[in-house]
Amino acid sequence: MALVHITALSPIPVYLDEAITAGNMAPRPGTLDGKIVGLLPNWRPSAVHILRAIGTLLEERFRLKAVVMEQPVPEVPLRAGKLIDTMREKLDDFAKRVDVAITSTGD
């Protein structure tokens, strides 16, 4: 009898907070009460709508200090190099002004 090897792939994603060892990710706050929540859409039209809805739901559930939404650059830059290099300073500035950031990739 011949041996048959089968590889089974799981459709369940491995989330970064489950795959990364402790200490590699920023600590999560116990609550969003009193926090500034930053909403960071990509350039897809639905991302803004998705994040606005999330912001509204969070405001209903928590006593947030503020909800801010902005894009680091108004449009995808068409130039050589990595996109993150174009946005690095603006993303760093955004991260300093918010306690928690949520991003969306709506299409």
MOZIJO-V674168 format. One record per residue. N is the residue number from 1. RES is the residue in one small letter. SS is DSSP state (~ for helix, > for strand, _ for the rest). D_FIRST is the distance of its C-alpha to the first C-alpha in Angstrom with 1 decimal. Layout:
n & res & ss & d_first
N & RES & SS & D_FIRST
N & RES & SS & D_FIRST
This chain:
n & res & ss & d_first
1 & m & _ & 0.0
2 & a & _ & 3.8
3 & l & _ & 6.6
4 & v & _ & 9.4
5 & h & _ & 12.9
6 & i & _ & 15.6
7 & t & _ & 19.3
8 & a & _ & 21.7
9 & l & _ & 25.3
10 & s & _ & 28.1
11 & p & _ & 31.1
12 & i & _ & 33.4
13 & p & _ & 35.6
14 & v & _ & 36.2
15 & y & _ & 40.0
16 & l & ~ & 41.9
17 & d & ~ & 43.5
18 & e & ~ & 40.1
19 & a & ~ & 38.6
20 & i & _ & 41.6
21 & t & _ & 42.5
22 & a & _ & 45.8
23 & g & _ & 48.9
24 & n & _ & 47.8
25 & m & _ & 49.1
26 & a & _ & 52.6
27 & p & _ & 53.3
28 & r & _ & 53.5
29 & p & _ & 56.8
30 & g & _ & 56.9
31 & t & _ & 58.9
32 & l & _ & 60.2
33 & d & _ & 63.7
34 & g & _ & 66.3
35 & k & _ & 63.8
36 & i & > & 64.1
37 & v & > & 61.0
38 & g & > & 60.4
39 & l & > & 58.6
40 & l & > & 57.2
41 & p & > & 56.2
42 & n & _ & 54.5
43 & w & _ & 56.1
44 & r & _ & 54.5
45 & p & ~ & 57.0
46 & s & ~ & 55.2
47 & a & ~ & 54.8
48 & v & ~ & 58.5
49 & h & ~ & 58.3
50 & i & ~ & 55.3
51 & l & ~ & 56.9
52 & r & ~ & 60.2
53 & a & ~ & 58.6
54 & i & ~ & 56.9
55 & g & ~ & 60.2
56 & t & ~ & 62.0
57 & l & ~ & 59.5
58 & l & ~ & 59.7
59 & e & ~ & 63.5
60 & e & ~ & 63.4
61 & r & ~ & 61.2
62 & f & _ & 62.7
63 & r & _ & 66.1
64 & l & _ & 65.4
65 & k & _ & 67.9
66 & a & > & 67.0
67 & v & > & 64.4
68 & v & > & 64.5
69 & m & > & 62.6
70 & e & _ & 62.8
71 & q & _ & 61.0
72 & p & _ & 61.2
73 & v & _ & 62.1
74 & p & _ & 63.2
75 & e & _ & 60.8
76 & v & _ & 57.8
77 & p & _ & 59.4
78 & l & _ & 58.7
79 & r & _ & 58.7
80 & a & _ & 56.6
81 & g & _ & 55.0
82 & k & _ & 53.0
83 & l & ~ & 54.3
84 & i & ~ & 54.3
85 & d & ~ & 56.7
86 & t & ~ & 59.2
87 & m & ~ & 59.1
88 & r & ~ & 58.7
89 & e & ~ & 62.4
90 & k & ~ & 62.7
91 & l & ~ & 59.5
92 & d & ~ & 60.7
93 & d & ~ & 64.1
94 & f & ~ & 62.4
95 & a & ~ & 60.3
96 & k & ~ & 63.6
97 & r & ~ & 65.3
98 & v & _ & 62.6
99 & d & _ & 61.0
100 & v & > & 57.8
101 & a & > & 56.4
102 & i & > & 54.3
103 & t & > & 53.0
104 & s & > & 51.7
105 & t & _ & 50.1
106 & g & _ & 51.3
107 & d & _ & 50.8
